[in-house]
Amino acid sequence: MLKKVQIIIVVTILILISMALITTWLLLNHQSNMFLESVEKTRNLTFSQIGEINNLVNQNREGITVTFTIITVILIIASIGISKILEKCILAPTMELVKNAEMIIRGESLEKKYLKADVEKDQVDELVSMIVEMDNNLKERLEETTRQKGEIETILLHMKDGVISFDIKGRISHINKAAKENIKIKEKDTFKTVCEKIGITQNLEKIIYMQKMTSQDKEIILDNRVYKVFFAPLKTEDEKAYGIVMLFTEITETVELDKMRKRFVADVSHELKTPITSILGYSETIIEENNQNIEKKENTDNEQTMYFVNKIHKEASRMAELVKDLLMLSKYDNNIELRNKEYFNLVDIVKELVEKFEHIGKEKNIKFKCYVTAEIPEIYGDKFGIERVIINIITNAIKYTGENRKY
C-alpha cells in the first residue's frame, strides 16, 4: 500500500511538472511567434536590418531555451523537495505505524515517542500514542494471562486427580500428568476413545450444552484403583460453549473404608445376635416361670429380682431391634434383595405398632391414638419395609417430643 502511495505521489508530481513545462514552452513559443509576425509585417527593410532582426530572433530563441531549461531545473528541484516533504508528512508516519505494528506482532517493546519535533502533536502522533498505550495494555494482560496459566499448570501438574480438557470437536486440548500416568490417556486420544477406554458412554454435545455439572456414578477400576468421573462444559462469559473438562477423582480409599465399614457392621451384627438371643431366651424363661408360679399361687422370687429381669428383657429387646436393623443395613449395603412383596392391611400394622410402643410413650407421659377416617384397601408391597418406616416415625416422635403430649 505504501509503495502505491509513493508511486501516486511521483506520478502526480511528474504530471504537474510536465504541465508546467508545456505551459511555459507554449507561452515562450507564442511570444516568439508574435515577434516573427511583427517582423514579417515590415517589408521595406534593408539586408543589414534583416540580419540584425535575424540575430535578435536567434538570441530570443536562445533566451527562450535557457529560460525553459532554468524553469525545468527549478521545477525538478522543487518537485524533489515537495516529494521529500510529502514523504516526511505522509509516508514517514505511516511507515512508523507499520514498523510499530510489526514490533507488536513480534512481541517487542515500543517506546512512546512523537514523530514531530515540536510540542504540538498532530493526529498521526496521537495515533502512535494510542498504539503504544494499546501495546502496554496488551502486555499487561498477556503477563497476567501468562501468570494465571502458569499457576493453573502448576496446580494441575501436582493434582492427584486426572484432568482432561477437550475442544468442541472432542480433541484433547490439555491433559495433566495424573491423567497420563494413572488413567493411561494419550494426547492423541479423543473424547470418544477416552470414554471407550474407561467404559463410559457419554454424548459430547449433550455435555457441552448442558447447564450444570454432571457426573456418572460408575466405578472405574484401573490398576486396582477406583475412580469417579465428572464432566462439565467449558463456557465463556457470554455462555458460549467451547469445550468440556473431564475430572477423574480417585475414591479407592473411600471405597475400601466403606467396604470395611460394611464388613464391620455385618460381623458385629452377627456376633451380637447370638448372645442377645440367649439373654432374651433366659429372661423370657424366668418371666414365664414366674407367671406360672403366680397362677399356681406358689412361691415366687422377690419383686426386686423380677424388676431386674424385666429390665434385662426390655433392654435386650431393644438391642435385638438394633442388631436387626444393622443386619438389614448390611444386606442393603451388599445389594442383597430384601423386598418380599405381599398383600397386607396398613391399618392393622399401624395399630399393632402403636400398641407396641405405647408403653415407651408412657415413660414420657405421651399417649398414642390411631384414627382411621376412611376405608383403606389392602396394599401390595414390602410389608417389612413399611413397618420399618412407621417404626422410625414413631420412635422419632417419642424421642423429639416433650412430655405430657397426646397424639
Contacts in CASP RR format, 6 or more apart in sequence:
PFRMAT RR
TARGET T0000
AUTHOR 0000-0000-0000
METHOD contacts of the structure
MODEL  1
MLKKVQIIIVVTILILISMALITTWLLLNHQSNMFLESVEKTRNLTFSQI
GEINNLVNQNREGITVTFTIITVILIIASIGISKILEKCILAPTMELVKN
AEMIIRGESLEKKYLKADVEKDQVDELVSMIVEMDNNLKERLEETTRQKG
EIETILLHMKDGVISFDIKGRISHINKAAKENIKIKEKDTFKTVCEKIGI
TQNLEKIIYMQKMTSQDKEIILDNRVYKVFFAPLKTEDEKAYGIVMLFTE
ITETVELDKMRKRFVADVSHELKTPITSILGYSETIIEENNQNIEKKENT
DNEQTMYFVNKIHKEASRMAELVKDLLMLSKYDNNIELRNKEYFNLVDIV
KELVEKFEHIGKEKNIKFKCYVTAEIPEIYGDKFGIERVIINIITNAIKY
TGENRKY
2 91 0 8 1.000
2 94 0 8 1.000
2 95 0 8 1.000
2 98 0 8 1.000
5 90 0 8 1.000
5 91 0 8 1.000
5 94 0 8 1.000
6 87 0 8 1.000
6 91 0 8 1.000
9 83 0 8 1.000
9 86 0 8 1.000
9 87 0 8 1.000
9 90 0 8 1.000
9 91 0 8 1.000
10 83 0 8 1.000
13 79 0 8 1.000
13 82 0 8 1.000
13 83 0 8 1.000
14 79 0 8 1.000
16 79 0 8 1.000
17 72 0 8 1.000
17 75 0 8 1.000
17 76 0 8 1.000
17 79 0 8 1.000
20 71 0 8 1.000
20 75 0 8 1.000
21 68 0 8 1.000
21 71 0 8 1.000
21 72 0 8 1.000
21 75 0 8 1.000
24 67 0 8 1.000
24 68 0 8 1.000
24 71 0 8 1.000
25 68 0 8 1.000
28 64 0 8 1.000
28 67 0 8 1.000
28 68 0 8 1.000
29 64 0 8 1.000
31 64 0 8 1.000
32 57 0 8 1.000
32 60 0 8 1.000
32 61 0 8 1.000
32 64 0 8 1.000
35 57 0 8 1.000
35 60 0 8 1.000
36 57 0 8 1.000
39 53 0 8 1.000
39 57 0 8 1.000
45 53 0 8 1.000
92 115 0 8 1.000
93 115 0 8 1.000
93 124 0 8 1.000
93 125 0 8 1.000
93 128 0 8 1.000
96 115 0 8 1.000
96 128 0 8 1.000
97 124 0 8 1.000
97 127 0 8 1.000
97 128 0 8 1.000
97 131 0 8 1.000
100 110 0 8 1.000
100 128 0 8 1.000
100 131 0 8 1.000
100 132 0 8 1.000
100 135 0 8 1.000
101 131 0 8 1.000
103 109 0 8 1.000
103 110 0 8 1.000
104 110 0 8 1.000
104 131 0 8 1.000
104 135 0 8 1.000
104 138 0 8 1.000
109 135 0 8 1.000
109 139 0 8 1.000
110 131 0 8 1.000
110 132 0 8 1.000
110 135 0 8 1.000
110 136 0 8 1.000
111 132 0 8 1.000
112 129 0 8 1.000
112 132 0 8 1.000
113 128 0 8 1.000
114 121 0 8 1.000
114 125 0 8 1.000
114 128 0 8 1.000
114 129 0 8 1.000
115 124 0 8 1.000
115 125 0 8 1.000
115 128 0 8 1.000
116 122 0 8 1.000
116 125 0 8 1.000
121 129 0 8 1.000
156 163 0 8 1.000
156 174 0 8 1.000
156 176 0 8 1.000
156 177 0 8 1.000
157 176 0 8 1.000
157 177 0 8 1.000
159 176 0 8 1.000
159 178 0 8 1.000
160 178 0 8 1.000
160 250 0 8 1.000
161 178 0 8 1.000
161 247 0 8 1.000
161 248 0 8 1.000
161 249 0 8 1.000
161 250 0 8 1.000
162 176 0 8 1.000
162 178 0 8 1.000
162 179 0 8 1.000
162 182 0 8 1.000
162 183 0 8 1.000
162 247 0 8 1.000
162 248 0 8 1.000
163 174 0 8 1.000
163 175 0 8 1.000
163 176 0 8 1.000
163 178 0 8 1.000
163 179 0 8 1.000
163 245 0 8 1.000
163 246 0 8 1.000
163 247 0 8 1.000
163 248 0 8 1.000
164 172 0 8 1.000
164 174 0 8 1.000
164 175 0 8 1.000
164 176 0 8 1.000
164 179 0 8 1.000
164 185 0 8 1.000
164 194 0 8 1.000
164 245 0 8 1.000
164 246 0 8 1.000
164 248 0 8 1.000
165 172 0 8 1.000
165 173 0 8 1.000
165 174 0 8 1.000
165 175 0 8 1.000
165 234 0 8 1.000
165 243 0 8 1.000
165 244 0 8 1.000
165 245 0 8 1.000
165 246 0 8 1.000
166 172 0 8 1.000
166 173 0 8 1.000
166 190 0 8 1.000
166 191 0 8 1.000
166 204 0 8 1.000
166 243 0 8 1.000
166 244 0 8 1.000
166 245 0 8 1.000
166 246 0 8 1.000
167 173 0 8 1.000
167 242 0 8 1.000
167 243 0 8 1.000
168 208 0 8 1.000
168 241 0 8 1.000
168 242 0 8 1.000
168 243 0 8 1.000
170 190 0 8 1.000
170 191 0 8 1.000
170 192 0 8 1.000
170 204 0 8 1.000
170 243 0 8 1.000
170 244 0 8 1.000
171 190 0 8 1.000
171 191 0 8 1.000
172 185 0 8 1.000
172 187 0 8 1.000
172 188 0 8 1.000
172 189 0 8 1.000
172 190 0 8 1.000
172 194 0 8 1.000
173 243 0 8 1.000
175 185 0 8 1.000
175 187 0 8 1.000
178 248 0 8 1.000
179 185 0 8 1.000
179 248 0 8 1.000
180 186 0 8 1.000
182 222 0 8 1.000
182 223 0 8 1.000
182 225 0 8 1.000
182 248 0 8 1.000
182 250 0 8 1.000
183 197 0 8 1.000
183 198 0 8 1.000
183 222 0 8 1.000
183 227 0 8 1.000
183 248 0 8 1.000
184 197 0 8 1.000
184 222 0 8 1.000
185 194 0 8 1.000
185 197 0 8 1.000
189 197 0 8 1.000
191 202 0 8 1.000
191 204 0 8 1.000
191 244 0 8 1.000
191 246 0 8 1.000
192 204 0 8 1.000
194 246 0 8 1.000
195 201 0 8 1.000
195 202 0 8 1.000
198 220 0 8 1.000
198 222 0 8 1.000
198 227 0 8 1.000
198 229 0 8 1.000
199 218 0 8 1.000
199 220 0 8 1.000
200 216 0 8 1.000
200 218 0 8 1.000
200 220 0 8 1.000
200 229 0 8 1.000
202 216 0 8 1.000
202 231 0 8 1.000
204 244 0 8 1.000
207 214 0 8 1.000
207 231 0 8 1.000
207 232 0 8 1.000
207 233 0 8 1.000
207 244 0 8 1.000
208 233 0 8 1.000
208 241 0 8 1.000
208 243 0 8 1.000
208 244 0 8 1.000
209 233 0 8 1.000
209 241 0 8 1.000
210 233 0 8 1.000
213 230 0 8 1.000
213 231 0 8 1.000
213 232 0 8 1.000
214 230 0 8 1.000
214 231 0 8 1.000
214 232 0 8 1.000
215 228 0 8 1.000
215 229 0 8 1.000
215 230 0 8 1.000
215 231 0 8 1.000
216 229 0 8 1.000
216 231 0 8 1.000
217 228 0 8 1.000
218 228 0 8 1.000
218 229 0 8 1.000
219 226 0 8 1.000
219 227 0 8 1.000
219 228 0 8 1.000
219 251 0 8 1.000
219 255 0 8 1.000
220 226 0 8 1.000
220 227 0 8 1.000
220 228 0 8 1.000
220 229 0 8 1.000
220 248 0 8 1.000
224 252 0 8 1.000
225 250 0 8 1.000
225 252 0 8 1.000
226 250 0 8 1.000
226 251 0 8 1.000
226 252 0 8 1.000
226 255 0 8 1.000
227 248 0 8 1.000
227 249 0 8 1.000
227 250 0 8 1.000
227 251 0 8 1.000
228 248 0 8 1.000
228 249 0 8 1.000
228 251 0 8 1.000
229 246 0 8 1.000
229 247 0 8 1.000
229 248 0 8 1.000
229 249 0 8 1.000
230 246 0 8 1.000
230 247 0 8 1.000
230 249 0 8 1.000
231 244 0 8 1.000
231 245 0 8 1.000
231 246 0 8 1.000
231 247 0 8 1.000
232 244 0 8 1.000
232 245 0 8 1.000
232 247 0 8 1.000
233 241 0 8 1.000
233 243 0 8 1.000
233 244 0 8 1.000
234 241 0 8 1.000
234 242 0 8 1.000
234 243 0 8 1.000
234 244 0 8 1.000
234 245 0 8 1.000
235 241 0 8 1.000
235 242 0 8 1.000
236 242 0 8 1.000
258 333 0 8 1.000
262 330 0 8 1.000
262 333 0 8 1.000
262 334 0 8 1.000
265 326 0 8 1.000
265 329 0 8 1.000
265 330 0 8 1.000
265 333 0 8 1.000
266 327 0 8 1.000
266 330 0 8 1.000
266 334 0 8 1.000
268 326 0 8 1.000
269 323 0 8 1.000
269 326 0 8 1.000
269 327 0 8 1.000
269 330 0 8 1.000
270 327 0 8 1.000
272 319 0 8 1.000
272 323 0 8 1.000
272 326 0 8 1.000
273 320 0 8 1.000
273 323 0 8 1.000
273 327 0 8 1.000
276 316 0 8 1.000
276 319 0 8 1.000
276 320 0 8 1.000
276 323 0 8 1.000
277 320 0 8 1.000
279 312 0 8 1.000
279 316 0 8 1.000
280 313 0 8 1.000
280 316 0 8 1.000
280 317 0 8 1.000
280 320 0 8 1.000
283 309 0 8 1.000
283 310 0 8 1.000
283 312 0 8 1.000
283 313 0 8 1.000
283 316 0 8 1.000
284 313 0 8 1.000
286 309 0 8 1.000
287 306 0 8 1.000
287 309 0 8 1.000
287 310 0 8 1.000
287 313 0 8 1.000
290 300 0 8 1.000
290 301 0 8 1.000
290 306 0 8 1.000
290 309 0 8 1.000
293 299 0 8 1.000
293 300 0 8 1.000
294 300 0 8 1.000
300 306 0 8 1.000
325 388 0 8 1.000
328 338 0 8 1.000
328 388 0 8 1.000
331 338 0 8 1.000
332 338 0 8 1.000
338 382 0 8 1.000
338 384 0 8 1.000
339 381 0 8 1.000
339 382 0 8 1.000
339 385 0 8 1.000
340 382 0 8 1.000
340 383 0 8 1.000
340 384 0 8 1.000
341 380 0 8 1.000
341 381 0 8 1.000
341 382 0 8 1.000
342 380 0 8 1.000
342 381 0 8 1.000
342 383 0 8 1.000
343 378 0 8 1.000
343 379 0 8 1.000
343 380 0 8 1.000
343 381 0 8 1.000
344 378 0 8 1.000
344 379 0 8 1.000
344 381 0 8 1.000
344 383 0 8 1.000
344 386 0 8 1.000
345 376 0 8 1.000
345 378 0 8 1.000
345 379 0 8 1.000
346 376 0 8 1.000
346 379 0 8 1.000
346 386 0 8 1.000
347 370 0 8 1.000
347 372 0 8 1.000
347 376 0 8 1.000
349 383 0 8 1.000
349 386 0 8 1.000
349 387 0 8 1.000
349 390 0 8 1.000
350 370 0 8 1.000
350 390 0 8 1.000
351 370 0 8 1.000
353 387 0 8 1.000
353 390 0 8 1.000
353 391 0 8 1.000
353 394 0 8 1.000
354 368 0 8 1.000
354 369 0 8 1.000
354 370 0 8 1.000
354 394 0 8 1.000
357 368 0 8 1.000
357 391 0 8 1.000
357 394 0 8 1.000
357 395 0 8 1.000
357 398 0 8 1.000
358 367 0 8 1.000
358 368 0 8 1.000
360 398 0 8 1.000
361 367 0 8 1.000
361 368 0 8 1.000
361 398 0 8 1.000
364 398 0 8 1.000
364 401 0 8 1.000
364 402 0 8 1.000
364 403 0 8 1.000
364 405 0 8 1.000
365 403 0 8 1.000
365 404 0 8 1.000
365 405 0 8 1.000
366 398 0 8 1.000
366 401 0 8 1.000
366 402 0 8 1.000
366 403 0 8 1.000
366 404 0 8 1.000
366 405 0 8 1.000
366 406 0 8 1.000
366 407 0 8 1.000
367 405 0 8 1.000
367 406 0 8 1.000
367 407 0 8 1.000
368 394 0 8 1.000
368 407 0 8 1.000
369 406 0 8 1.000
369 407 0 8 1.000
379 386 0 8 1.000
397 407 0 8 1.000
401 407 0 8 1.000
END
